[in-house]
Amino acid sequence: MSTEENKALVRRYMEELFQRGNFAIVDELVAPDYINHNAGPNNPPGAEGERQIARYMQENWPDTTGTIDFMVAEGDKVVVYETMHGTHQRAAFGAQPTGKPFTLKHIVVYRVNGGKVTEGWSDNIFDFMEQIGVIPTPG
């Protein structure tokens, strides 16, 4: 696939799964042996683990919206810079809801192979947890 096709696949994956809650899209766009390099220790491996992460996000931050600010692709990698907005409305990460709004700017890198997302890396989970009051602000 070309880099433009890879970007289109990743955009569709992110918008359908994380914005619209279309959990069935995982079967079409995510490799069964998908590797999420930032998944928690209790998250199942593979495509099912990715579906569960998306479901967890939808359940705990139902008002979250995301905007893909830009995408860059080279070879089989697609880098996404995204801004997310939402409110900590439900218990998550072992913390009771704070009602605090959050804005999370983060980078996600995906590997695409054979028309499927096969690996993913992300950042900024600690910044997010700090904003919703799950971990204290340093200093």
C-alpha positions as CSV (number, residue, x, y, z in Angstrom):
1,M,0.0,0.0,0.0
2,S,1.1,3.6,-0.6
3,T,1.7,6.0,2.2
4,E,-1.5,7.8,1.3
5,E,-3.4,4.6,1.5
6,N,-1.9,3.8,4.8
7,K,-2.9,7.3,6.1
8,A,-6.4,6.8,4.9
9,L,-6.6,3.4,6.6
10,V,-5.4,4.8,9.9
11,R,-7.7,7.8,9.7
12,R,-10.7,5.5,9.1
13,Y,-9.6,3.3,11.9
14,M,-9.2,6.1,14.4
15,E,-12.4,7.9,13.4
16,E,-14.6,4.8,13.2
17,L,-13.3,3.1,16.4
18,F,-12.5,5.9,18.7
19,Q,-14.9,8.6,17.6
20,R,-17.9,6.6,16.5
21,G,-17.6,3.6,18.7
22,N,-17.8,1.2,15.7
23,F,-16.2,-1.8,17.5
24,A,-16.9,-4.1,14.5
25,I,-14.3,-2.1,12.5
26,V,-11.6,-3.8,14.5
27,D,-12.2,-7.1,12.6
28,E,-11.8,-5.3,9.3
29,L,-8.8,-3.0,10.0
30,V,-6.8,-4.4,12.8
31,A,-4.5,-7.5,12.5
32,P,-5.6,-10.3,14.9
33,D,-2.0,-10.3,16.3
34,Y,-1.9,-6.5,16.7
35,I,0.7,-5.3,19.1
36,N,-0.1,-2.3,21.3
37,H,3.2,-1.3,22.8
38,N,1.5,0.8,25.4
39,A,-1.3,-1.5,26.6
40,G,-1.7,-2.0,30.3
41,P,-0.8,-5.3,31.9
42,N,-4.4,-6.4,32.1
43,N,-5.3,-5.7,28.5
44,P,-5.7,-8.7,26.3
45,P,-3.3,-9.0,23.3
46,G,-4.2,-8.6,19.7
47,A,-7.2,-7.0,18.0
48,E,-9.5,-7.9,20.9
49,G,-7.4,-5.9,23.3
50,E,-7.7,-2.8,21.0
51,R,-11.4,-3.2,20.9
52,Q,-11.5,-3.3,24.7
53,I,-9.4,-0.2,25.0
54,A,-11.8,1.7,22.7
55,R,-14.8,0.4,24.6
56,Y,-13.2,1.4,27.9
57,M,-12.6,4.9,26.6
58,Q,-16.2,5.2,25.3
59,E,-17.6,4.1,28.6
60,N,-15.4,6.3,30.8
61,W,-15.2,9.4,28.7
62,P,-18.4,9.4,26.6
63,D,-18.1,13.0,25.6
64,T,-14.6,12.8,24.3
65,T,-13.9,14.2,20.8
66,G,-10.7,13.9,18.9
67,T,-9.3,15.9,16.0
68,I,-6.4,14.6,13.9
69,D,-4.2,17.7,13.6
70,F,-1.9,16.1,11.1
71,M,-0.6,12.8,9.8
72,V,2.8,11.9,8.4
73,A,3.6,8.7,6.7
74,E,6.8,7.0,5.7
75,G,7.1,3.4,4.5
76,D,4.8,1.3,6.7
77,K,4.5,3.8,9.5
78,V,1.9,6.5,10.1
79,V,2.4,9.2,12.7
80,V,-0.7,10.9,14.0
81,Y,-0.8,14.1,16.1
82,E,-4.2,14.4,17.7
83,T,-6.0,16.7,20.1
84,M,-8.7,15.1,22.4
85,H,-11.2,17.0,24.6
86,G,-13.5,15.5,27.2
87,T,-14.6,15.3,30.8
88,H,-13.7,12.7,33.5
89,Q,-17.3,11.6,34.0
90,R,-16.9,8.0,35.3
91,A,-14.6,6.0,37.5
92,A,-11.4,5.1,35.6
93,F,-7.8,4.1,36.4
94,G,-9.1,3.3,39.9
95,A,-10.2,6.9,40.5
96,Q,-13.6,8.3,41.1
97,P,-14.9,10.8,38.5
98,T,-13.6,14.3,39.1
99,G,-15.8,16.1,36.6
100,K,-12.6,17.8,35.3
101,P,-12.3,18.6,31.7
102,F,-9.2,17.6,29.9
103,T,-7.3,18.4,26.7
104,L,-4.8,15.8,25.6
105,K,-2.5,16.4,22.7
106,H,-0.7,13.2,21.8
107,I,1.2,11.3,19.2
108,V,0.4,7.9,18.1
109,V,2.5,5.8,15.6
110,Y,1.0,3.0,13.7
111,R,2.5,0.3,11.5
112,V,0.4,-0.8,8.6
113,N,0.9,-4.1,6.8
114,G,-1.3,-6.0,4.4
115,G,-4.1,-3.4,4.7
116,K,-4.3,-3.8,8.5
117,V,-3.0,-1.9,11.5
118,T,-0.4,-4.2,13.0
119,E,1.3,-2.2,15.7
120,G,0.8,0.9,17.7
121,W,2.8,3.2,20.0
122,S,1.5,6.2,21.9
123,D,2.5,8.8,24.5
124,N,1.1,11.2,27.2
125,I,-1.0,8.9,29.3
126,F,0.5,10.4,32.5
127,D,-0.3,13.9,31.3
128,F,-3.9,12.8,30.8
129,M,-4.1,11.1,34.2
130,E,-2.7,14.2,35.8
131,Q,-5.3,16.4,34.2
132,I,-8.3,14.3,35.4
133,G,-6.8,14.2,38.9
134,V,-5.8,10.5,39.0
135,I,-2.2,11.3,39.7
136,P,-1.0,14.5,41.5
137,T,0.6,17.4,39.6
138,P,4.4,17.4,40.2
139,G,6.0,20.3,42.1
